[in-house]
Amino acid sequence: MTGQDPARPGLAPARPVPTRDHRRAVRVRLAALRADLLGTQRRLARTPGGVVRFRVLHRAFTLVASAPAIQHVLVANAPAYRRSRQHDNLALTIGYGLICSDGAVWRRQRRLAQPIFNRELLARVVDVTAGRTEELLDRWERAREHGEPVEIVAQMRELTMGVIAQALFGEDLPAPANVFTDTVDVALEVAIRRNILPVTLPVWVPTRLHRRLRRCRRAVDRYVYQRIDERLRDDDGRQDILAALIRGYGDQACRSRRELRDQVVTLFFAGFETTATALAWTWLLLDREEAVADRLHVELAQVLGGRAPTVEDLAALPYTHQILQESMRIYPPVYTLTRRAAVADRIDGVDVRRGDSVILPIHAAQCSAVLWDAPDEFRPQRFAPGRLTRAQRHAYAPFGAGARKCLGAGFATVEMATVLAVVAQRVRLRLIEGHPVAVSATVTQYPTHGLAMRVERAAAGDRS
Ligand code: HEM
């Protein structure tokens, strides 16, 4: 599932657009979807009106790409749309925590978790992130001295995994931490295969992938259940998210070990891969757009003068935030949202039947030429206060929208802004000449070949 256009990975070359026909679904070949998922979705999204039924083999989907239709599904008529088959595929690894649960269970879980994501947590996230980013920069300094490139996707993953582990458990993950990254990789692979393939084997069938899935799940469960049991015995006034969750479950906590496990694995899973890819894409875009990087450096120098930010400082860095918003417009890590229609509905004249899979290609809506000027250009000032039109606000949903909007949006935002502020004051990252850039899309979209980048010292003026 790789993008085709090396200049603007993920953007498929223009091809004829299917005409809008409310009665017949557009046929999409499975091979086309597998070869270029993002490009196929973009082409379908160009259907006049932005809502189109399509079929892959015997399965029917409705693609919803216009701003009002996205709002309809996520906000106005949200109760009609439930979790999808894609969520059940993800639940094979992460269980039925906040991302995959639905209905009354989801409401209860969200009520318990929401208060934990408060300002106090965000302040801790900023401090932990700043400390870890400084450590990373010390390592990059050695790479710079030796003239060695750094692999930014892996480095951002390691950084954000460290931050979420500290936030969840108040400790670093045990070495080797790669069982956790392996688990995410295998979860994504299992999920994406099952999302696309018409026939899937039960996970107890011992294929190589299923055996890997079970091995990873066992290792992660062992670690997570140990942490849960420690806190159930004595939480020792711990400040981590897990301890707060257990306190929230009160006298139900002992009976809810399995649900606690699902909640924690869900937060861990949701909390680092997305943030890491958003940061990786941001470094690439900043390297491509010198003027934006210069303006970022000026803002950071004026507000921070070389020091790391606190959570209070972040409010004084509007341009830094606009950069992150624009980066997630061009490369939303969660590029597509999915739902299942719980009842029949009609969206902009297109019938949705009960049980249909509904696909919201956020990446296509956020780069639609109908809504955005020069949609492929990296222009953070689009997000300056009061600039977005109503339709743009409705189409822009890197964190989703409505009741199921990302619980960690604030967490991710302060984390990413801190990384940007600390790194950009010390160094600039330059893509190694000739390094190929393409997009792969599983549950998130990420640079297929990673991003090998050279570390350069930021000019002296950047820190003054
Ligand atoms: C740049 C980083 C992130 C992006 C782009 C992102 C994106 C999203 C999106 C699009 C959704 C909505 C999915 C849907 O409607 O089907 C979502 C849900 C969620 N995210 Fe994030 N996320 C990020 C970071 C985080 C972090 C750091 C955490 C936790 C620490 C987190 C926890 C969650 C949870 C628990 C949900 C489910 C919310 C619910 O359904 O009630 N996310 N995220």
Residues whose N, C-alpha, C, O or C-beta is under 5 A from the ligand:
A	BS01	HEM	L98 I99 R110 L267 A270 G271 T274 T275 A278 P333 V334 L337 T338 A397 P398 F399 G400 A403 R404 K405 C406 L407 G408 F411 A412
